[in-house]
Amino acid sequence: LGCDLDHWGVDCENTCPQFTKDGCDRGTGKPNNCEATRFPSYLEGQGVCSMCPETCRSQYCDKNGMCTVHGCENGFWGEACEKRCPDGCSAACTQDGGECVADVPVSVHTEDERKELDDA
């Protein structure tokens, strides 16, 4: 006999972890899916719904905790958006290589100084 979607264990004695969607593995308790902004994983041998990295755009990640759903927040790159964009990137960088994109030079002059330069 199988367990209902909310339980796991030999006798279905354990409740699936908080934030679980679509049940959990009967043998390990690892969630099949988790609510938005979380992903199925293990913590200290227990199945859990871990938080997606804060550096994932809107904190959404895939079932492996990677930021493949919406990409990275500006300023980060890498599969889990774990790397910072290089200094000098004014907006963002590519997720797969960290190359600057949408670069707009950042002015080092104040507004008054720019006005003086424009009038000169």
C-alpha positions, 0 to 999 in steps of 0.5 A, a space after each residue: 500500500 502506498 502513502 497519501 501525498 502528505 506522508 512517507 516512511 515504511 508505515 507512512 508515519 512521517 509527514 512530508 516537509 513544509 512547503 512540499 508540493 506533489 508529495 514526497 519520496 516514500 523512502 527518503 521524504 525528499 519533496 517531489 516539488 516545492 512551493 515557489 522560491 524553494 527547491 527539493 533537497 536534503 539537509 542533515 539527511 532529511 528531505 526539505 524544501 530549501 530556499 532558492 538563492 536570493 540572487 536568482 531573479 525574483 528568487 525563483 529557481 529550478 528543482 536543482 536550486 539553479 537560477 534557470 527559471 528567470 535568470 539572475 538579479 542584476 550584478 550576479 552570474 553563474 548557474 546559481 547566480 553565485 558570482 558577482 559581475 565584474 567591476 565596471 559592469 554598470 547594469 548586468 552581465 551574462 549569466 553563462 560567462 559574466 560578460 557585461 551587457 547593457 553597459 552605459 558608462 557611469 559618469 564620475 561627475 556631479 550634475 553641476 559639473 556635467 552642466 559646466 562641461 556641456 556649456 564649455 
